[in-house]
Amino acid sequence: MPKEKIIGTTSRLAGILLILATIPHVTLGTAEILQGIKLGDIRTSMVPIIKNIWVFSSVMLPLSGIWVLFLVKDLKRLDRRAWWQAIFVGFTYVASGIAAIVWSGIQIHLVLFVLIGLLLFIPMLVWAGSFSSRNNKNH
């Protein structure tokens, strides 16, 4: 299979998985947050902060998936600017997932975010030298 097809497929899959991850995040996760608030597991003074963090993460998760889907076309064209963006998104999911695991222990959703990040990140590393800037393609 040509590298462009692999890159397109893995990045498309990563974007879709990030968008789909929003469903359990918003449904199950919100229920857990609200239960923690109701039972007093979350200190009263922290409730507004936790709610704000939760709303923000609920928006950013699908947004990052949509962003990756917008990059697919340029990634398949081996565009260097799209490569940098995919590197940053993939690395951020890998690094933040690992950091969260180290900080709070292994949890399935954190492992899945690391795997989604790797799905995007690894092909970018494997074929890093294949990506070039648009200016170089015109010469």
Contacts in CASP RR format, 6 or more apart in sequence:
PFRMAT RR
TARGET T0000
AUTHOR 0000-0000-0000
METHOD contacts of the structure
MODEL  1
MPKEKIIGTTSRLAGILLILATIPHVTLGTAEILQGIKLGDIRTSMVPII
KNIWVFSSVMLPLSGIWVLFLVKDLKRLDRRAWWQAIFVGFTYVASGIAA
IVWSGIQIHLVLFVLIGLLLFIPMLVWAGSFSSRNNKNH
3 123 0 8 1.000
3 126 0 8 1.000
3 127 0 8 1.000
3 130 0 8 1.000
4 76 0 8 1.000
4 77 0 8 1.000
4 78 0 8 1.000
5 76 0 8 1.000
6 123 0 8 1.000
7 75 0 8 1.000
7 76 0 8 1.000
7 78 0 8 1.000
7 123 0 8 1.000
7 124 0 8 1.000
7 127 0 8 1.000
8 72 0 8 1.000
8 75 0 8 1.000
8 76 0 8 1.000
10 119 0 8 1.000
10 120 0 8 1.000
10 122 0 8 1.000
10 123 0 8 1.000
11 68 0 8 1.000
11 71 0 8 1.000
11 72 0 8 1.000
11 75 0 8 1.000
11 86 0 8 1.000
11 120 0 8 1.000
11 123 0 8 1.000
12 68 0 8 1.000
12 69 0 8 1.000
12 72 0 8 1.000
13 119 0 8 1.000
14 65 0 8 1.000
14 68 0 8 1.000
14 90 0 8 1.000
14 116 0 8 1.000
14 117 0 8 1.000
14 119 0 8 1.000
14 120 0 8 1.000
15 64 0 8 1.000
15 65 0 8 1.000
15 66 0 8 1.000
15 68 0 8 1.000
15 69 0 8 1.000
15 116 0 8 1.000
15 120 0 8 1.000
16 65 0 8 1.000
16 69 0 8 1.000
17 112 0 8 1.000
17 116 0 8 1.000
17 119 0 8 1.000
18 61 0 8 1.000
18 62 0 8 1.000
18 64 0 8 1.000
18 65 0 8 1.000
18 68 0 8 1.000
18 116 0 8 1.000
19 61 0 8 1.000
19 62 0 8 1.000
19 65 0 8 1.000
19 66 0 8 1.000
19 69 0 8 1.000
21 61 0 8 1.000
21 109 0 8 1.000
21 112 0 8 1.000
21 113 0 8 1.000
21 116 0 8 1.000
22 58 0 8 1.000
22 61 0 8 1.000
22 62 0 8 1.000
24 109 0 8 1.000
25 57 0 8 1.000
25 58 0 8 1.000
25 61 0 8 1.000
25 109 0 8 1.000
26 58 0 8 1.000
29 54 0 8 1.000
30 54 0 8 1.000
30 58 0 8 1.000
33 42 0 8 1.000
33 50 0 8 1.000
33 51 0 8 1.000
33 54 0 8 1.000
35 41 0 8 1.000
36 42 0 8 1.000
37 47 0 8 1.000
37 50 0 8 1.000
42 50 0 8 1.000
64 89 0 8 1.000
64 93 0 8 1.000
67 85 0 8 1.000
67 89 0 8 1.000
68 86 0 8 1.000
68 89 0 8 1.000
68 120 0 8 1.000
71 82 0 8 1.000
71 85 0 8 1.000
71 86 0 8 1.000
74 81 0 8 1.000
74 82 0 8 1.000
75 82 0 8 1.000
75 83 0 8 1.000
75 86 0 8 1.000
78 127 0 8 1.000
78 130 0 8 1.000
78 131 0 8 1.000
78 132 0 8 1.000
79 131 0 8 1.000
79 132 0 8 1.000
79 133 0 8 1.000
79 134 0 8 1.000
80 131 0 8 1.000
80 132 0 8 1.000
80 133 0 8 1.000
80 134 0 8 1.000
81 133 0 8 1.000
81 134 0 8 1.000
82 131 0 8 1.000
83 124 0 8 1.000
83 128 0 8 1.000
83 131 0 8 1.000
86 120 0 8 1.000
86 121 0 8 1.000
86 124 0 8 1.000
87 121 0 8 1.000
87 124 0 8 1.000
87 125 0 8 1.000
89 117 0 8 1.000
89 120 0 8 1.000
90 116 0 8 1.000
90 117 0 8 1.000
90 118 0 8 1.000
90 120 0 8 1.000
90 121 0 8 1.000
90 124 0 8 1.000
91 117 0 8 1.000
91 121 0 8 1.000
93 113 0 8 1.000
93 114 0 8 1.000
93 116 0 8 1.000
93 117 0 8 1.000
93 120 0 8 1.000
93 121 0 8 1.000
94 114 0 8 1.000
94 117 0 8 1.000
94 118 0 8 1.000
94 121 0 8 1.000
96 113 0 8 1.000
97 110 0 8 1.000
97 113 0 8 1.000
97 114 0 8 1.000
98 114 0 8 1.000
100 107 0 8 1.000
100 110 0 8 1.000
101 107 0 8 1.000
101 110 0 8 1.000
101 111 0 8 1.000
101 114 0 8 1.000
104 110 0 8 1.000
END
